[in-house]
Amino acid sequence: MPLINDSRIFCHNVALLRTRRGLSLREMARILHIGVPTLMKIEAGEIPPSLDCEVLLRLASYFGLKPGELFRPLEEDEPQER
């Protein structure tokens, strides 16, 4: 089931990008225009049904990535510059 794996990769990447940049949950939630509880669910591997594609676009834009790259494994030790 590729969609499940893609979702897990996406959720992992959200947490990875946030921690790599040194952002708090509150800072990242503000950047994405979502609540901290929603971000915590995403980082825990759950994508809320109410999440819209604007969040994906803001995330990709902030980290200088293409939206599709968020669904592929990112290098854990590769710093993301902004």
Secondary structure, DSSP 8 states (H G I E B T S, - for coil): -HHHHHHHHHHHHHHHHHHHHT--HHHHHHHHTS-HHHHHHHHTT---TT--HHHHHHHHHHTT--GGGGGS---TT-----
